[in-house]
């Protein structure tokens, strides 16, 4: 628990983010064999993607894309610094590299934020950057 005595539950924080789930199939589309087949294939792909993300979490790997199946923290994910660094701000780039908040492609020079997962940033419910909604 934190100093105020309550848990800092990520889902109740204004920095909590979850990728929107697409609604790809209408009821009418699911009335056809083709629609059902497409939905089944989509669900299989989503299951495989969730398994890959679970492996990435288990291995401690970095999320260099917005997670599909895990909540992430906007306070710890440094989009602001990435944008400034991408526009040429060397101080922002240096800060990102020191903090480990981004990756840089050695080929293109593209700067990509590393998404900070809630489960990693707040494992005990004591997050310092917690702000209630």
Secondary structure as GFF3:
##gff-version 3
##sequence-region A 1 133
A	DSSP	three_ten_helix	10	12	.	.	.	ID=ss1
A	DSSP	beta_strand	16	17	.	.	.	ID=ss2
A	DSSP	three_ten_helix	29	31	.	.	.	ID=ss3
A	DSSP	alpha_helix	33	59	.	.	.	ID=ss4
A	DSSP	beta_strand	72	73	.	.	.	ID=ss5
A	DSSP	alpha_helix	79	86	.	.	.	ID=ss6
A	DSSP	alpha_helix	90	99	.	.	.	ID=ss7
A	DSSP	beta_strand	102	104	.	.	.	ID=ss8
A	DSSP	beta_strand	111	113	.	.	.	ID=ss9
A	DSSP	alpha_helix	118	121	.	.	.	ID=ss10
###
